[in-house]
């Protein structure tokens, strides 16, 4: 259920795999995405299972309506009955409030400054990486009192550069914005490495405490992959502070 978990000085990062939930095929098992065609009852049950396995109150997990953009929302409480905004990054200064990001090939980016008590979660697909969603999240953290040199950054399972095949024109467009994302598939065709692009952006911002998942979602049967399966579930990545 929780494929990877790490804690750093009171900051907690967690990434799910696809197992341990109640969803039926083609969303089996731990689908945490509410907009992929799965039943709302299964998604709600899975979100409760994942949260409680992490020691979190499911009602204290904040989700996004992700749209592959670069907008950031600063939050200090769950949405409740309010509409979930169309953003691709969340930032909070509220300890104990968990932020969640959904992915199935895109890069989930979790950020935390334990000293300042500031955390952020970002959804960085190819469009969001190019638009600068991760730098936008870091800027929002800094505005609340975080310092880049204190931020711990963790990225989760995502399609790797050896598998993310794109047309040559698209690779050129991405590389013009973020050269580090220029890649080639294992079979020798143009590709984009979104994770490499994200880590290069974080490096330029002064975020040195970084780690990334070795898991390629397209290659791993333990993780959901939109590029592999099209109709599939979503993984979740969580960040929170004590």
N, C-alpha and C positions, 0 to 999 in steps of 0.2 A: 504493500500500500504506500508506504513512505520509502521511496527509493534512495533518498539521501537526506541526511539532516546534519546540521552543523551549528555550533554555538560559539560566539566570539564575544567575550566580555559583556554578557547580558543581551547580546543580539542573537536572534535565532533565525536560521534559514532552513527551509524544508522544501523538497521536491517530490511529487508523487510519481508512481509508475501507474500502470493500467489495472493492477490486480487488487482484489480484496473488496470489491463493491458489488452492487446488486443489478447493474444494467445488463440488459440482454444484448445479443449480437444485433447490429455490428458495433455496438458501443461498449462491449464487455471489457472490463467489469466496472472499473472505477471512473466512469465518465463524470467530470465535474463541470462540464459546459452546459449551460441552459439554453443555448440557441443552435443546437446541432440536430435536433429531431428526436432526441431521447425524451422519455416521459418526465414531466416535472417531478413526479413522486420519486422516481429513481434518482434524479439529480439531487433532490433535497436530502434523500437518505444517504447518498454518497458524500455530500458535503458535510453532513453530520458525522459520518464515520471518519472522514479524514481529519476534521477538526478535533474530535474527541481523542483520536489516536495521538495527536500532538499536544494534548492537554489544553486545547483552546475551547472557548465557548463559541459554538457555531454562529450565534447571534452577534458576536463581536469580530467577525471576519468581514472585511469590506471588499466588494467586488467592483469591477468596471464593466461598462459597455464598450468594448474595444473596437476601434474603427481604423486601425493602421495609420494613425495620425501622430501628432506630437504635443497634444494638449495634456496639461497636468491639472489634477484636482488636489487641493489640500483639504484633508479631512480630519475631524476630531471625534467622529462618532459614526456608527453605521447609518446607512441611508434611511432605514425604517420604511415609511410609506412614500418617501420622496422618490422621484424617478432616478434611476441609476444613470449618471451622466455619460456621454460619449467622450471618453478620454482614454489615453493609453499609458498613463502613469498616475500613481497615487503617492502622496507624501503626507506623513503625519508626524506630529510632535506629541502624540498621546501614547504613553507607554501602555502596553497591554492590548493595544488595538492591532489586530493582524490585518495586513494588506495582502491581497491575493491577485495573481495574474494567471490567465489561461493561455495555453499554447498547445500546438500539435505540429511543430516544425519551427515556428518562430522562436526567438531567444527570450526566455524569461530572465529579467534582470532584477536582482534584489540588492538593496543598498541600505546601509545602516551606519550611523555615527553614534555609538553607544554613549559617548561622553555628553554630547548635546541632547541625546534622546530623540533623534530624528531618524525616521525610516522611510524608505520608498520602494515601490515595486513598479516595474515598467515592462511593457509589451513591445519588444523590438523585432518586428519582422523586417524584411528588406525595405518596404516603404518607410516604416517608422525610423529605422536606422539612418536612412538617407535624410529624412526630415529633421533628425536630431532629437528624438524623444528622450534618449538617455541624457545628453547634455541638459535638456530642459528640466529633467527630474533633478539632476545634481544642482542646477541653479536654484530651483525651488527649495531644495534642502538648505543650501547656503543662506538663502534669504531668511530662513527660520533659525539660523545659528549653527548649522553644521560646518565643518571644515573638511575640505577634500582630503587632506592628509590623514584625517581620522576615519574616513569612510571605508568600510569593508564592503566589497562588491563580490557577489557570487552570481554566476550565470548557470542556467540549468540545461537539461537535455534539449537539443535542437538539431535540425538537419545540418550536417557538416558540409564544408566546402567541397569535399570530394564527391558529394552526392547532389548538391543543389545546382543542377544544370539550368542554365538560362541562355537566351539568345545572345550572340556576341554584342549586339547593340545595347542590350540591357546591362551586360557586364561593364561595358564602357561607360554607360551613364552612371552606374553605381560607383565605379572606380574614380570617376571624375570628382566625386564628392568625398569618397573615402577609399584611397588607393589600397589600403590594407585588405579590403574586402575582395580584391581581384583574386580569382581562384580558377582552378581547372579540375574537372572531375577525374576520377580514377581511370576513366576510359578516354580522357584526352580532349574533352569538349569544354566550352566556356562555362564558368560557374561563379557563384558568389559565396563568400564566407562571411555571413552576417555576424557570427560570434567574434571573429577576428576584428571586424569593423567596430563592433561595440567596445571591445577591450582597447583598441587604439584610441577611441574617443575618450574613454575613461583615463587612459594614460596621459593624454594631453591635458585633461582637467586636473591632474595631480592626484588621482586616485590610484595608489600604489598597491594596496592590499586587495588583490584580485585573485579569483580562482574560477575555473570553468569546468563544466561537466565533460567527461570524455565520451558521453553517450550521444550517438547519432540517432535521432528518432526514426529516420527512414530505415536504418539498418537494424534497429532493435525491435524485436517482437514484443518486448515488455513495455513499450511506449506507444502512444498514439502518434500516427503520422498522416497528415492530410495529403501530402504528396504521394504517399504509398497507397493509401486506401480510399481517399476522397471522403466517403461517408464514414465517419469515425468519431471517437470521443475526444475529450480535451483533458490534458494534464493540468495540474495546478501547482503553483509555487507560492510559498508563504514567507513573509518576513514580519517579525514583531520584536519588541524590546521589553525586557523586564522593567 
